[in-house]
Amino acid sequence: MKYHHFAILLFSLYTHSLKAQTTFNEALDSIYLRSSRIELPFSENSKTVQVITSQLIENSPATNVADLLQLFGGIDVRRRGGGGSQADIYIRGGGFDQVLLLIDGMKVEDPQTGHHTLNMALPIEVIDRIEIVKGPAARIFGQNAFTGAINIVTKKVVNNSISGKIEAGSFGQKNLALTSQSNYNNSNHLLHISNNISDGYRYNTDFDNKNYFLKSRLLKDKNPIEIIASFMERKFGANGFYASPAYLEQYEETQASLFGVQSSYDVGDWTFKPRLYWKRNQDLYVFVRNNPSLYRNLHISNKMALEYNASNRNHLGITGMGIELARLNLSSNNLGQHKRTQINAFIEHRFNFLKNRLDLTPGLAFNYYSDFKFHVFPGVDVGYAIGSNSRIYGNIGWTYRIPTYTDLYYTSPTTIGNTNLNPESALAYEVGYRYDGSVFDFSAAAFKRSSDDLIDYVRMSENDPWQSKNLIGLETTGIEAAALLRWGPTGRNNALRANYTYISDDVQIIPEMSQYAINSLKHQVIMSWDFQFVQDISQQITYRYVERGDAQLYSVLDAKIMARINNMTASITANNILGEVYTETNLVPAPKGNVLLGLSYFID
């Protein structure tokens, strides 16, 4: 297929067909951010927070979380394969080990490596919204929230329904999904099962991804208890994913599971939120797919955590506090056997002045690791409401990350760990402005992060192995801007979104060769355009321009069209329509233009 011809066809459809059913003015003011210890409406938050709503998820040309996140500014997702099989996530130029992922507030970081972060990314069919906190978040969440945190909030059950979806497209891709919601007098349940397979877009990039998810809410009219159980298995060819691109036969299997129980109840002016959860990750890597005995790694990590958070509303404002006790262990034929005890405690208070127009939130986090001892991290947020729709804000905070077990102990013919590594640390601050109107939204922020002892993999020549080392220092500065324009008659909204991100990295001592320090985003432009003229036909076109610090640049055009007939929805999703040739990481070429046809049916 000539992909530029397909692009012309899509643009033609774009001007003649129309966007559907939901409006784009989804009220963020009604959303209380769960990514904060002190829950606040979106409009009252004094940090840079981005919310990807269920409406945006549905309309986007993305079939998984990795593909979805890269459609939003300041987020850099570097994918190695299709279907979200393996991808790393970066925020504001940081590393993939410096971003924390949460599922309904449960921290699911992996002690082995941040490469496993998105192993826990849930299927988009069960996601209500995604909250992205940019900037230093160690004061709120502790370990791994060095440059930001991403909280996936799962859907609430509001009715009895069942929906099924089938998709098929390029490279032998086939997706099947079944989602059921059951609502009873004193409980409700959400069940999801899906399987995504593909022959691969090039040799040895096939995948077989299975997802199982269950969420139950018990005693929903009293003190509700939520139970979440999730299991995800991914099997995929890893042609050139980790070693040199010349090694075509690499293969990997991952399993990620989560079981959690949590509740929330009020006693007077107090709100208490206990939480208990277990997260497990298993990674099997084979250097030659049909000969595992040649080189094989098996890593199994477990995290058991108990949290107890509380908040109190009083005449001075809102006080938040909490404590987390976690036990982490790793069993690996390469890295060895390791155990770690982790204790995190925090306290913060939000003061309100000038008839609640001015807010000040200082906070302090205490962190203990059995192998890296105590760390204390203060920070403060400040915001001022200029009017009912606009706010200026700023924050400053210290943040940190202890080395992963891969940083410390991994050994292979091409990579060497370093047991003498120090934890990373940084002082980060930002100032920002946000305006939220009925027709137009605008936000902008400038940020700076002064980092010490950053961990990178460096070498002096092509023949040397990569070795993890602490870099002396890195100054990261940047700006972000986002705008949203809505127009059209009531119930038929059109929307144009634009995001721009600029990042500059200044390494105090530049290593001869670096895997991560000089390849962050320099310029990023993301635009999406939604039209709606009549009911029942919808579409979105998304354009991304990326220029990296290593001078690589590329442009990608994606699109999705949906048509609804009663309870049935048909869709066409097209990615990389222009067939752009580019890589996101490790010289792994991205798929060229591909198309996915879908059909879903909903029974209420």
Number of C-alpha atoms within 10 A of each C-alpha: 7 10 17 13 11 15 18 12 11 22 13 11 13 21 11 11 21 24 25 25 16 16 16 21 18 14 11 14 13 11 16 16 25 17 24 17 20 22 16 17 13 18 20 19 20 26 25 22 17 15 18 17 19 19 15 15 21 13 20 23 25 22 19 18 22 24 18 18 20 19 23 22 23 27 19 25 21 21 24 26 24 23 26 22 26 22 24 23 24 21 25 28 27 22 21 24 28 25 26 27 26 21 21 18 18 23 23 27 24 28 25 28 15 23 14 24 24 20 26 25 20 21 20 18 21 20 21 16 20 25 20 22 24 23 26 28 27 29 29 27 24 27 23 27 27 31 28 25 27 24 23 26 21 21 16 16 18 12 14 15 15 17 18 18 19 18 19 19 17 16 19 13 23 19 22 18 20 18 19 19 21 16 16 12 9 12 17 21 22 23 18 21 19 20 18 21 22 21 18 20 20 14 12 18 25 24 24 20 21 20 19 19 20 18 24 22 22 19 13 15 10 9 12 17 18 20 18 20 18 19 20 23 20 23 19 25 25 31 26 21 24 16 16 13 15 8 14 19 20 23 24 22 20 22 20 24 21 21 18 21 19 21 16 15 15 13 8 8 10 15 15 17 15 18 20 19 21 21 24 21 27 20 19 16 18 21 22 18 20 11 11 14 10 10 13 17 15 17 19 20 21 22 22 17 21 19 19 16 20 20 22 19 16 10 8 11 16 19 20 21 21 20 18 20 16 18 17 19 18 22 17 18 11 15 20 12 13 14 15 15 15 20 19 23 22 24 21 23 21 19 17 19 12 9 7 12 15 17 21 20 19 18 21 20 24 18 21 17 17 12 11 14 9 13 14 18 21 19 23 20 21 21 23 21 21 14 9 11 13 18 22 20 22 21 23 22 23 24 32 28 23 20 25 20 19 20 25 20 17 20 17 11 9 13 18 19 21 18 15 12 18 18 16 20 20 23 19 24 21 23 21 21 22 23 19 19 15 13 14 16 17 18 19 19 20 18 21 22 27 16 21 19 19 24 26 18 21 23 18 13 10 9 8 12 17 23 21 27 22 18 21 14 20 20 17 19 20 20 20 20 20 20 18 20 19 19 17 13 9 7 16 19 23 21 20 17 19 19 22 19 23 20 22 19 21 14 16 11 10 15 16 10 15 17 15 16 24 20 18 21 27 22 19 24 21 23 21 21 18 23 25 28 19 15 17 18 21 24 26 25 24 21 17 20 15 19 18 17 17 12 11 14 16 15 18 20 21 25 26 23 25 21 20 18 11 9 11 15 17 18 20 19 24 26 21 23 23 20 18 17 14 17 17 20 19 16 14 20 20 21 20 16 23 20 18 21 19 18 18 18 17 15 11 9
